[in-house]
Amino acid sequence: MAEVVGVVEVGGAAGLAGAADLAGVGETGGASEGSGVAELGGLADVAGAADLGGVAAVGGGAGVAGAVEMGGASEGGVAELGGLAELGGLADVAGAANVGGAAGVGGAAKVARLAGLGGVMEAARGGALAGVGAARSRPSGTEVLPRKIPKADAFRIFRTFPRSGYKSDKSRRGAPDLSQFAVSAAFVGLGTVAGLLRTHEIDSIWAEDGQNFLTDALNRPWYEAVFTPFNGYFHVAARLGWALIALFPLQWAAVLNAGLDALVTSLLAVAVYRAARERISGGAAALVGVSAALPIGFVPNALAQLQFPLVYAGLWMLLWRRTSVLLVGLPGLAALNSMLGVLLLPVAVGGLVKYRCREWRFKLLGLLPGALLQVGAMLAGKTERGLGERPEWDPAVLAALYLRWGVPHAFVGLEWPAWAPLDLGLLVPVLLLGVALHRRAYARIRLAGILAGFGALAGIVQFGAHGGVEDRYLVLVALPTVAAAACLADGAQRQRVVSGCLARRLPLVVFATVFAVVAAVNLRPEGPRDGSPRWGPIVADARAECLVQPGSGRVTVHIAQWPVLGWETVLPCSRLR
């Protein structure tokens, strides 16, 4: 005999209270009648003649709120839920029924095969079965599960459905999401335009871009040029770009260099956003993506400088908790393109040691070819740095350069007024860290620690190898540091709305505003590329020289704004006539 009293809603929509009073259900072996009117989820109306005894079934398959199928037999006054009782995730089973004289299970109880449940049902974490109480869940009209659900573990099946209700989502099944593609394409277009606007002299070629990469692309076979080292390491990605540019007319080389670099930087920023979106909120991930599209300290639109955003994107691909060709190949390409890509190895090794899974093994293996190429050639004496640099490896000096130059400039940019103390830039991460600790956002703090740690490692290695600081060395310090601050700001947000959405997101909104101002001030920074000779007139003069001297096979042209720098490009006359 079971008296069901006060049970409000079970399985999302089944109402058995108030209107449903199953009284007088006595013997299970006979033909008991449920007196009164029982309204089961508004779908099954059992009025005065529900045969719950013997082997009888209520309708053979009456659906309670579209989620519970009642069929089979009644044992001990408890109807056997032979289909599937969906009590997980949405229903808070806070009370309890005296189910067939067998319940009275309290706390976070596991109820296994309770009253003939057709499987093993766990009521844990989300609800407790104790005393007399209620289970509440108010789904909308669209949150209706299928009527036919195969027999299986209730909670395992439930996890296969989205929380918002069962529906067909083609984007989750591999079909392309056109809206996301359109947004990404728009971001890439805007990022490319913004990147081109950052350069004062688009029709110019920067330093080693002309002297080494373009010269080798024009005068050597492409496969030999791609694997020719310069200044101590290989630049496979940049040289592949120049091999492509060399296929077009020479007078287009400068514009193609600028456009290709701006396009690739924007594409990398989209990849960074997608990786960050998996770990942090959409607003914080958008801030990280925008910062990747407009790096502070960057010498823009020069394929020789592509190494910095490429290594940074490789870092986020390692942190992305998935495995694909992009996630393995992009860090590997970063290692093939720069010695700085080798700094991704500690991240991959740390991930493999912590998680010990196949994904991290693939990511580590993807880094090995580039690491062996860069480090092996250096140890064998095949490559060496030849710019007259004097390395500095004093830990105190390097720490001071990082803390007093790298971190502050990451938040205030290079265009900082001389009268303002630079150390004010240190207040931003300190304040955000304090608020994140107060909110106990430990997951965000751990991610911020990984990002900031990589920025510190990259900065110290660059400062030590060069013996000092340069504007372009700020990129791999600023990008991870700004991303770490965005993670802290995301963790510092209130978990509950106190006085509106703005109050909950105030830390992130304030930091995003500060970043927007700094990015706008540093959009078109002054740099060593300013005042460089225009590439179009240079090519015209070289063509005229080849015509005047028919026997000459090559022409050497000067591409720097000061002849003392000595940056030159060798152009074959066969490409000029």
VOGU-3710 file (C-alpha; in Angstrom, 3 decimals, decimal comma):
1> maevvgvvev> 0,000/0,000/0,000  1,466/3,371/-0,983  0,092/6,785/-0,347  1,665/9,435/-2,554  1,278/12,755/-0,802  2,840/16,104/-1,614  4,909/14,996/-4,541  4,755/18,023/-6,795  6,607/17,327/-9,996  8,722/14,320/-10,902
11> ggaaglagaa> 10,689/14,004/-14,160  10,136/17,519/-15,227  6,350/17,758/-15,536  4,457/14,994/-13,794  2,085/16,416/-11,236  0,958/13,959/-8,606  0,037/16,430/-5,872  -3,056/18,231/-4,930  -5,112/16,824/-7,792  -3,764/13,305/-7,577
21> dlagvgetgg> -4,586/11,372/-4,452  -4,122/7,693/-5,031  -5,823/6,490/-1,891  -6,972/3,063/-1,035  -4,634/1,164/-3,248  -4,483/-1,980/-1,254  -3,567/-5,336/-2,524  -1,091/-5,804/-5,296  -2,293/-9,206/-6,302  -5,914/-8,313/-6,789
31> asegsgvael> -7,731/-5,742/-8,815  -7,301/-2,568/-6,819  -8,878/0,602/-8,001  -7,320/4,027/-7,755  -10,103/6,196/-6,414  -10,276/9,848/-7,202  -8,785/11,437/-10,259  -5,066/11,023/-10,974  -3,592/13,461/-13,429  -0,286/12,132/-14,666
41> ggladvagaa> 1,663/15,045/-16,185  -1,434/16,284/-17,905  -1,233/13,451/-20,404  -2,746/10,364/-18,789  -6,072/10,734/-17,001  -6,733/7,734/-14,779  -10,252/8,186/-13,361  -11,554/5,674/-10,900  -10,721/2,562/-12,923  -6,950/2,235/-13,089
51> dlggvaavgg> -6,126/-1,383/-12,653  -2,769/-1,262/-10,902  -2,790/-4,795/-9,605  -1,738/-8,091/-10,986  -0,006/-7,779/-14,274  -2,109/-4,935/-15,580  -0,547/-1,827/-17,143  -1,746/1,723/-17,265  -2,463/2,263/-20,897  0,422/0,016/-21,869
61> gagvagavem> 2,567/3,077/-22,247  1,149/6,148/-20,612  3,628/9,004/-20,838  4,198/11,059/-17,719  5,223/14,544/-18,941  6,606/12,959/-22,082  9,530/11,568/-20,115  8,300/8,634/-18,007  6,768/5,547/-19,498  4,745/3,417/-17,142
71> ggaseggvae> 4,420/-0,129/-18,219  4,758/-3,516/-16,672  3,632/-4,626/-13,267  2,971/-3,123/-9,886  4,856/-4,611/-6,968  4,223/-3,755/-3,361  2,070/-0,815/-4,232  4,823/0,727/-6,369  4,360/1,011/-10,119  7,319/-0,383/-12,023
81> lgglaelggl> 8,798/2,258/-14,282  9,797/-0,191/-16,956  10,820/2,468/-19,448  12,957/5,271/-18,181  12,394/7,685/-15,304  14,215/10,893/-16,084  15,029/12,280/-12,624  18,523/13,634/-13,300  19,811/17,071/-14,067  16,498/18,933/-14,013
91> advagaanvg> 14,633/17,397/-11,083  15,708/18,182/-7,539  14,430/15,170/-5,614  14,443/16,866/-2,254  11,859/14,964/-0,390  10,949/11,358/-0,473  8,195/8,950/-0,646  7,744/5,866/1,374  8,054/3,820/-1,792  6,575/0,374/-1,365
101> gaagvggaak> 7,843/0,214/2,167  11,357/0,099/0,841  12,351/3,731/0,513  13,202/6,224/3,217  16,603/6,718/1,678  18,129/10,014/2,851  20,983/12,317/1,958  22,725/11,844/-1,361  21,447/8,307/-1,746  21,921/5,879/-4,589
111> varlaglggv> 18,664/4,107/-5,293  19,423/0,950/-7,250  16,625/-1,057/-8,826  14,083/0,673/-6,571  10,636/-0,943/-6,813  11,440/-2,641/-10,094  13,046/0,311/-11,883  14,050/-1,130/-15,266  17,755/-0,392/-14,860  19,888/1,275/-12,227
121> meaarggala> 18,850/4,780/-11,288  21,155/7,015/-9,278  19,730/9,918/-7,362  22,882/11,658/-6,234  24,343/15,140/-5,957  21,285/16,869/-7,394  18,737/15,579/-4,927  18,104/13,618/-1,780  15,388/11,095/-1,023  14,407/11,704/2,576
131> gvgaarsrps> 11,232/12,402/4,509  8,311/13,920/2,625  9,047/16,693/0,160  8,720/17,898/-3,354  10,569/17,697/-6,632  10,343/20,775/-8,786  11,189/21,434/-12,419  9,393/23,753/-14,776  10,326/23,028/-18,409  9,117/25,142/-21,273
141> gtevlprkip> 6,961/23,810/-24,028  9,978/22,982/-26,177  11,710/20,968/-23,453  9,936/17,707/-24,195  12,013/14,561/-24,488  11,157/11,817/-26,981  8,309/9,509/-25,991  10,269/6,402/-26,917  13,562/6,034/-25,062  15,405/2,696/-24,999
151> kadafrifrt> 16,056/0,962/-21,722  19,404/2,108/-20,369  20,926/3,913/-17,454  18,799/7,030/-16,952  21,561/9,477/-16,234  23,830/8,232/-19,008  21,099/8,768/-21,568  20,183/12,142/-20,091  23,668/13,493/-20,644  23,308/12,870/-24,358
161> fprsgyksdk> 20,604/15,537/-24,588  21,332/19,267/-24,387  20,106/20,956/-21,207  17,779/23,144/-23,229  15,830/20,069/-24,391  16,189/17,478/-27,088  16,436/18,943/-30,554  18,371/18,342/-33,739  21,450/20,571/-33,838  23,205/20,080/-37,164
171> srrgapdlsq> 26,153/22,242/-36,144  26,997/19,734/-33,405  26,851/16,842/-35,843  29,502/18,134/-38,227  27,363/20,266/-40,531  28,816/23,762/-41,109  27,426/26,603/-39,035  27,006/29,407/-41,543  26,422/32,068/-38,881  29,714/31,295/-37,148
181> favsaafvgl> 31,482/31,203/-40,491  30,059/34,609/-41,418  31,148/36,139/-38,106  34,648/34,669/-38,467  34,931/35,907/-42,055  33,839/39,393/-40,996  36,379/39,408/-38,171  39,163/38,309/-40,529  38,219/41,045/-42,997  38,121/43,764/-40,341
191> gtvagllrth> 41,340/42,494/-38,777  43,125/42,543/-42,126  42,013/46,113/-42,834  42,991/47,238/-39,334  46,363/45,529/-39,714  47,037/47,326/-43,001  46,072/50,651/-41,424  48,724/50,147/-38,757  51,580/50,492/-41,239  52,699/53,949/-42,334
201> eidsiwaedg> 54,556/52,617/-45,389  52,734/49,655/-46,940  54,700/50,024/-50,192  57,991/49,138/-48,497  59,812/45,946/-47,575  61,195/45,450/-44,091  64,860/44,477/-43,479  65,379/40,707/-43,721  62,120/40,357/-45,651  63,912/41,911/-48,629
211> qnfltdalnr> 67,563/41,101/-48,008  67,125/37,431/-47,178  63,658/36,086/-47,857  62,864/37,838/-51,144  66,429/37,569/-52,451  66,533/33,819/-51,787  63,041/33,285/-53,196  64,063/34,976/-56,469  67,521/33,444/-56,858  67,229/29,927/-55,409
221> pwyeavftpf> 64,904/26,951/-55,918  61,943/27,327/-53,575  62,686/24,149/-51,603  66,262/25,303/-50,981  65,175/28,815/-50,016  62,547/27,541/-47,563  65,131/25,627/-45,532  67,882/28,248/-45,598  68,578/29,494/-42,043  69,067/33,127/-41,105
231> ngyfhvaarl> 70,406/34,653/-37,891  70,585/31,379/-36,038  67,333/29,623/-36,943  64,926/28,648/-39,711  61,852/30,601/-40,895  59,848/27,988/-42,787  56,424/29,708/-42,667  57,747/33,154/-43,621  59,808/31,728/-46,474  56,836/29,750/-47,769
241> gwalialfpl> 54,930/33,035/-47,913  57,739/34,675/-49,869  57,937/31,689/-52,220  54,277/32,356/-53,018  54,863/36,113/-53,460  57,755/35,433/-55,835  55,307/33,919/-58,319  53,737/37,354/-58,951  55,203/40,449/-60,644  58,009/42,035/-58,605
251> qwaavlnagl> 56,303/45,413/-58,272  53,533/43,709/-56,265  55,920/42,201/-53,699  55,594/44,892/-51,000  51,785/45,055/-51,113  51,479/41,269/-51,190  53,836/41,024/-48,207  51,732/43,461/-46,188  48,397/41,939/-47,194  49,459/38,333/-46,626
261> dalvtsllav> 50,899/39,087/-43,198  47,782/41,024/-42,095  45,534/38,220/-43,368  47,469/35,442/-41,623  47,608/37,418/-38,368  43,816/37,830/-38,451  43,293/34,130/-39,168  45,524/33,255/-36,223  43,489/35,632/-34,047  40,277/33,752/-34,962
271> avyraareri> 41,942/30,465/-33,968  43,019/32,042/-30,674  39,466/33,229/-30,008  38,012/29,780/-30,680  40,508/28,169/-28,316  39,948/30,776/-25,608  36,157/30,494/-25,929  36,365/26,928/-24,701  38,077/27,992/-21,474  36,576/31,404/-20,623
281> sggaaalvgv> 33,415/33,421/-21,289  32,570/34,890/-24,688  33,392/38,473/-23,719  36,795/37,594/-22,306  37,560/35,354/-25,312  36,638/38,186/-27,701  39,064/40,460/-25,854  41,802/37,838/-26,218  41,052/37,481/-29,935  41,148/41,230/-30,598
291> saalpigfvp> 44,449/41,558/-28,747  45,871/38,778/-30,958  44,740/40,599/-34,112  46,389/43,886/-33,013  49,534/42,889/-31,088  51,208/45,638/-29,065  54,856/46,125/-29,993  54,393/44,448/-33,361  56,192/45,578/-36,507  53,099/45,013/-38,631
301> nalaqlqfpl> 52,771/43,637/-42,135  56,168/41,989/-42,319  56,352/38,220/-42,769  59,682/38,224/-40,935  57,761/39,254/-37,787  55,060/36,602/-38,238  56,938/34,369/-35,801  55,515/36,194/-32,766  51,749/35,815/-33,397  52,385/32,318/-34,770
311> vyaglwmllw> 54,040/31,130/-31,550  51,273/32,732/-29,490  48,575/31,008/-31,537  50,483/27,743/-31,124  50,293/28,195/-27,351  46,496/28,471/-27,456  46,247/25,442/-29,744  48,046/23,420/-27,080  45,669/24,737/-24,414  42,622/23,888/-26,537
321> rrtsvllvgl> 41,224/20,686/-25,029  40,765/18,926/-28,353  42,892/17,301/-31,032  42,801/18,019/-34,748  45,167/18,664/-37,621  45,083/22,390/-36,855  45,726/21,939/-33,147  48,724/19,697/-33,804  50,023/21,318/-36,986  49,950/24,985/-35,946
331> pglaalnsml> 52,297/24,584/-32,936  54,511/22,411/-35,110  54,654/25,133/-37,779  55,509/27,693/-35,094  58,479/25,556/-34,063  59,572/25,191/-37,698  59,392/28,948/-38,199  61,236/30,247/-35,145  63,526/29,224/-32,328  60,922/30,775/-30,041
341> gvlllpvavg> 58,548/27,978/-31,071  60,750/25,585/-29,104  59,429/27,312/-25,956  56,149/25,476/-26,571  57,836/22,194/-25,625  57,565/22,745/-21,828  53,830/23,382/-22,221  53,340/20,171/-24,209  55,484/18,118/-21,829  53,628/19,519/-18,818
351> glvkyrcrew> 50,271/18,693/-20,371  51,374/15,153/-21,175  52,687/14,579/-17,649  49,487/15,878/-16,074  46,855/14,289/-18,310  48,695/11,287/-19,838  46,348/11,090/-22,804  46,628/10,532/-26,536  45,828/14,168/-27,410  48,860/15,545/-25,601
361> rfkllgllpg> 51,099/12,873/-27,127  50,061/14,017/-30,596  50,686/17,660/-29,711  54,138/16,865/-28,345  55,024/14,785/-31,401  53,929/17,659/-33,650  56,511/19,941/-32,011  59,442/17,534/-32,318  60,355/18,065/-36,032  60,674/21,834/-35,613
371> allqvgamla> 62,490/21,540/-32,288  64,985/19,040/-33,728  65,543/21,231/-36,791  66,150/24,414/-34,808  68,133/23,016/-31,875  69,947/20,310/-33,833  71,266/22,736/-36,448  72,423/25,141/-33,728  74,228/22,418/-31,757  75,843/21,146/-34,965
381> gkterglger> 77,153/24,634/-35,770  75,062/24,981/-38,922  73,350/28,155/-37,648  74,525/31,037/-35,488  73,396/34,531/-34,608  75,521/37,114/-36,384  74,127/40,525/-35,443  76,790/41,353/-32,871  74,491/40,844/-29,903  75,856/40,485/-26,396
391> pewdpavlaa> 73,760/38,028/-24,400  72,813/38,866/-20,823  71,974/36,020/-18,458  72,056/37,718/-15,068  68,758/36,603/-13,423  68,357/39,883/-11,514  68,789/41,952/-14,677  66,397/39,792/-16,690  63,774/39,836/-13,930  64,021/43,633/-13,756
401> lylrwgvpha> 63,620/43,933/-17,531  60,559/41,720/-17,449  58,849/43,365/-14,476  59,849/46,982/-15,083  59,610/47,032/-18,893  57,735/44,012/-20,241  54,693/43,767/-17,962  53,942/47,513/-17,682  54,247/48,064/-21,440  51,931/45,097/-22,012
411> fvglewpawa> 49,105/47,072/-20,370  49,937/50,669/-21,284  51,566/50,139/-24,687  54,646/51,763/-26,131  52,991/55,139/-26,627  53,155/56,033/-22,922  53,689/59,654/-21,824  57,129/60,339/-20,390  55,728/62,147/-17,335  53,635/59,157/-16,166
421> pldlgllvpv> 55,339/56,445/-14,075  55,575/53,253/-16,099  55,129/51,111/-12,996  51,453/52,057/-12,970  51,018/49,300/-15,540  51,761/46,759/-12,795  48,618/47,756/-10,916  46,324/46,181/-13,524  47,366/42,526/-13,024  47,762/42,996/-9,266
431> lllgvalhrr> 44,221/44,330/-8,833  42,693/41,682/-11,102  44,523/38,902/-9,283  43,301/40,192/-5,938  39,659/40,280/-7,043  39,929/36,823/-8,674  41,337/35,392/-5,430  38,502/37,009/-3,503  35,992/35,352/-5,853  37,863/32,046/-5,510
441> ayarirlagi> 38,121/31,703/-9,284  40,871/29,131/-9,030  40,368/27,594/-12,480  40,780/31,006/-14,137  43,801/31,749/-11,947  45,493/28,513/-13,025  44,931/29,302/-16,706  46,197/32,853/-16,163  49,270/31,431/-14,459  50,093/29,261/-17,483
451> lagfgalagi> 49,703/32,190/-19,886  51,664/34,659/-17,759  54,359/32,052/-17,127  54,841/31,527/-20,858  55,036/35,296/-21,376  57,711/35,547/-18,676  59,693/32,682/-20,211  59,508/34,156/-23,717  60,497/37,617/-22,475  63,471/36,402/-20,456
461> vqfgahggve> 64,770/34,258/-23,343  64,503/37,137/-25,814  66,014/39,738/-23,477  68,814/37,371/-22,550  69,692/36,390/-26,128  69,639/39,990/-27,338  71,198/41,540/-24,251  68,404/44,105/-23,883  64,906/45,069/-24,971  63,416/45,950/-28,347
471> drylvlvalp> 59,878/46,869/-29,243  59,214/43,693/-31,216  60,267/41,551/-28,226  57,253/42,929/-26,380  54,811/40,922/-28,520  55,316/37,533/-26,852  55,273/39,213/-23,448  52,198/41,375/-24,045  49,932/38,846/-25,760  50,005/36,116/-23,058
481> tvaaaaclad> 50,011/38,715/-20,273  46,933/40,500/-21,615  45,215/37,128/-22,081  46,078/36,198/-18,484  44,538/39,474/-17,281  41,401/38,735/-19,326  41,145/35,341/-17,614  41,454/36,984/-14,188  38,834/39,588/-15,105  36,554/36,789/-16,264
491> gaqrqrvvsg> 37,009/34,949/-12,975  36,472/38,144/-10,990  32,920/38,504/-12,302  30,089/37,895/-9,858  28,486/34,499/-10,121  25,052/35,893/-9,289  23,361/38,980/-10,615  23,196/41,469/-7,733  22,207/44,723/-9,414  22,057/43,917/-13,081
501> clarrlplvv> 24,250/42,426/-15,790  26,688/45,360/-15,810  27,433/44,992/-12,103  28,123/41,304/-12,522  30,574/41,900/-15,379  32,125/45,085/-14,055  35,740/43,797/-13,778  35,778/42,576/-17,377  34,045/45,721/-18,670  36,570/47,990/-16,930
511> fatvfavvaa> 39,547/46,005/-18,192  38,142/45,845/-21,746  37,687/49,638/-21,691  41,282/50,174/-20,592  42,515/47,788/-23,269  40,438/49,521/-25,981  41,977/52,896/-25,108  45,513/51,491/-25,103  44,938/49,639/-28,394  43,576/52,786/-30,054
521> vnlrpegprd> 46,565/54,864/-28,910  48,989/52,183/-30,148  47,172/51,385/-33,408  49,729/53,168/-35,621  52,959/53,149/-33,641  56,108/54,825/-34,861  58,805/52,337/-35,748  62,020/51,663/-37,629  60,074/50,955/-40,799  58,908/54,576/-41,074
531> gsprwgpiva> 60,634/56,477/-43,859  61,676/53,367/-45,796  62,060/53,829/-49,576  58,973/53,018/-51,609  59,185/49,684/-53,358  57,524/50,735/-56,635  60,178/53,356/-57,585  62,928/50,926/-56,499  61,679/48,277/-58,950  61,321/50,888/-61,734
541> daraeclvqp> 64,938/52,038/-61,250  66,173/48,441/-61,236  64,306/47,711/-64,469  65,865/50,758/-66,125  69,332/49,632/-65,003  68,813/46,173/-66,470  67,742/47,735/-69,785  70,784/50,034/-69,894  73,168/47,145/-69,133  71,898/44,196/-71,169
551> gsgrvtvhia> 74,735/41,941/-69,975  73,963/42,283/-66,288  72,126/39,358/-64,755  71,235/40,899/-61,371  70,694/44,298/-59,813  71,265/45,115/-56,134  68,888/47,683/-54,661  68,873/49,399/-51,264  65,670/49,032/-49,222  66,474/50,738/-45,874
561> qwpvlgwetv> 65,849/54,367/-44,981  69,480/54,788/-43,959  72,261/53,407/-46,155  74,334/52,668/-43,079  71,968/49,813/-42,184  72,960/47,995/-45,356  69,651/46,197/-46,057  69,763/45,246/-49,744  67,829/43,057/-52,155  69,217/41,272/-55,208
571> lpcsrlr> 66,770/41,270/-58,124  67,359/39,115/-61,238  67,047/41,066/-64,486  65,134/38,160/-65,999  62,223/39,123/-63,736  62,451/42,827/-64,655  62,620/42,859/-68,448
//
